[in-house]
Amino acid sequence: MFGRVADRMARARTVVFVTGAGISQESGIPTFRGKDGLWRKHDAMKLATIGAFYEDPELVWEWYEERRRNILAARPNEGHLAIAGLEKSRRVHVLTQNIDGLHQRAGSTSVYELHGSIIRIRCTACGFKDTVTAGFSRLPPLCRCGKVLRPDVVWFGEQLPQDVWRAAIGHASSCDLMVVVGTSLAVSPANLLPAYAKKNGATLVEVNPEETPMSGMMDLSVRSSAAEALPALAAAFSP
C-alpha cells in the first residue's frame, strides 16, 4: 500500500499527525460535516458561538453534556493506538482538531488540541479551568466565583489557543513526515499546516476514504479508514 513512499517514511525521524473527526467517528463519535454529522440535526450557529452561549447557556450546555457523555463512553480505536505506538521508534506529535481526548487515552504523549477539549471547563470571568469527567448537578454549571462555566472549546468566531497554534506551526515546520487523517482541513487556520510541512520538504500522506481539497498536494493518498490504514502505515516503518 505504501511502497511508493515507504523509503521516505522509513527514514522519517519526526512524524506529525494532523487528525480530524474521521478518526473519532470510528470510535462512535459523530462527525459534524459528514452525512450523519451532528450539524444535520442542530443549527451550529445556535450551539457553538459565544453569542449563542450567552443567549441560552442552558441549551448549549444540554447539547454539550450529551456530547460529553458520548465521548466519555467511547474508546480509542486501532487508528489512535497505531499513532501512539509509533512513539516507541519515532518522535511523534499529534495536532488534532478533535476535542475528545482519545489520542491521550490511547497513549499519545505529545498532543496539541487546536480546538480545545470538551473534557475541560473554564470560567467566563475569573480564568478558572478544570478537567471534569462527571456530570453536573445543574446546567449551566457555575464557577466557585459565581459566574457561568463554559466548555473549554474553540467556538466559531474565536481564535485558536495561541500557544497551541504556535507549537503546531513549529512541529509542522520541522517534521519529516506529515500524515493528515480523517479531515478535509476545510477549517482555517488548520488547513495551513500541510503547507508548513511541504515548505520544510516533508513527505505528505493523506488517510481519508474520500478525496479532499488537500489531496492534490499529497505525496500519497490512502482511500481507507484510519482504523484500517494507520496500523498498516505504522508497520511500513522500519524498526
Residue pairs with C-beta under 8 A, 6 or more apart in sequence:
1 222
1 229
1 232
1 233
1 236
2 9
2 205
2 220
2 222
2 232
2 233
2 236
4 219
4 220
5 203
5 205
5 219
5 220
6 236
8 176
8 177
8 203
8 219
9 177
9 203
9 205
9 233
9 236
9 237
10 236
10 237
10 238
11 176
12 90
12 175
12 176
12 177
12 203
12 237
13 90
13 91
13 176
14 90
14 91
14 92
14 93
14 171
14 174
14 175
14 176
14 177
15 86
15 90
15 91
15 92
15 93
15 175
15 176
15 177
15 178
15 179
16 92
16 93
16 94
16 95
16 171
16 172
16 175
16 177
16 178
16 179
16 193
16 197
16 202
17 83
17 92
17 93
17 94
17 95
17 96
17 178
17 179
17 180
17 181
18 95
18 96
18 97
18 172
18 178
18 179
18 180
18 181
18 183
18 185
18 190
18 193
18 194
19 83
19 94
19 95
19 96
19 97
19 98
19 103
19 181
19 182
19 183
19 226
20 96
20 97
20 98
20 181
20 182
20 183
20 184
20 185
21 29
21 31
21 32
21 33
21 34
21 97
21 98
21 182
21 183
22 31
22 181
22 182
22 183
22 208
22 209
22 225
22 226
23 77
23 79
23 80
23 98
23 102
23 181
23 182
23 226
23 227
24 31
24 74
24 98
24 100
24 102
24 182
25 31
25 34
25 182
26 77
26 79
26 225
26 226
26 227
27 74
27 75
27 76
27 77
27 80
27 100
27 102
28 70
28 73
28 74
29 70
29 71
29 74
29 100
29 102
30 36
30 37
30 38
30 70
31 37
31 38
32 38
32 39
32 44
33 39
33 184
33 186
38 67
42 63
44 156
45 52
45 156
46 52
46 56
46 59
47 59
47 60
47 63
48 60
48 153
48 155
48 156
49 155
49 156
49 157
50 155
50 157
50 158
52 59
52 60
53 60
53 150
53 155
57 139
57 140
57 148
57 150
58 139
58 140
60 140
61 136
61 139
61 140
61 141
61 151
62 139
64 118
64 151
65 135
65 136
65 139
67 118
68 118
68 119
68 135
69 135
71 99
71 100
71 101
71 102
71 118
71 119
72 119
72 133
74 100
74 102
75 102
75 105
76 84
76 102
76 103
76 105
76 106
77 102
77 226
77 227
78 227
78 228
78 230
78 231
79 181
79 182
79 225
79 226
79 227
79 229
79 230
79 231
80 102
80 103
80 105
80 106
80 108
81 106
81 107
81 231
82 230
82 231
82 233
82 234
83 92
83 94
83 103
83 106
83 108
83 230
83 234
84 92
84 103
84 106
84 107
84 108
85 107
85 234
86 92
86 234
86 237
87 107
87 108
87 109
87 110
89 237
89 239
90 237
91 110
92 108
92 110
93 110
93 111
93 112
93 171
93 175
94 103
94 108
94 110
94 111
94 112
95 112
95 114
95 168
95 171
95 172
95 190
95 193
96 103
96 111
96 112
96 113
96 114
97 114
97 115
97 183
97 187
97 190
98 113
98 115
99 113
99 115
99 116
99 117
99 118
99 119
99 153
100 117
100 118
100 119
101 117
101 118
101 119
103 111
104 111
112 164
112 167
112 168
112 171
113 161
113 164
114 154
114 160
114 161
114 164
114 165
114 168
114 190
115 153
115 154
115 160
116 151
116 152
116 153
116 154
116 161
117 131
117 152
117 153
118 151
118 152
118 153
119 131
119 132
119 133
120 129
120 130
120 131
120 132
120 151
120 152
121 129
121 130
121 131
121 132
121 141
121 149
121 150
121 151
121 152
122 128
122 129
122 130
122 149
122 150
122 152
123 129
123 143
123 145
123 147
123 148
123 149
123 150
124 143
124 147
124 148
124 149
124 150
125 143
125 145
125 147
126 143
126 145
126 147
128 143
128 144
128 145
128 149
129 152
140 148
140 149
140 150
141 148
141 149
142 148
142 149
143 149
154 160
154 161
160 189
165 189
168 193
169 193
169 196
172 178
172 193
172 194
172 196
172 197
172 200
173 196
173 197
173 199
173 200
174 200
175 197
175 200
175 202
176 202
176 203
177 202
177 203
177 204
177 205
178 193
178 194
178 197
178 202
178 203
178 204
178 205
179 205
179 206
179 207
179 230
179 233
180 194
180 204
180 205
180 206
180 207
180 208
180 214
180 218
181 206
181 207
181 208
181 226
181 230
182 207
182 208
182 226
183 190
183 208
183 212
184 208
184 210
184 212
184 213
184 214
185 191
185 193
185 194
185 212
185 213
185 214
186 213
191 213
191 214
194 204
194 214
194 217
194 218
195 217
197 204
198 204
198 217
203 219
203 220
204 217
204 218
204 219
204 220
205 218
205 219
205 220
205 221
205 222
205 233
206 212
206 214
206 215
206 218
206 220
206 221
206 222
207 222
207 224
207 225
207 226
207 229
207 230
207 233
208 215
208 221
208 222
208 223
209 223
209 224
209 225
210 223
211 221
211 223
215 221
222 229
222 233
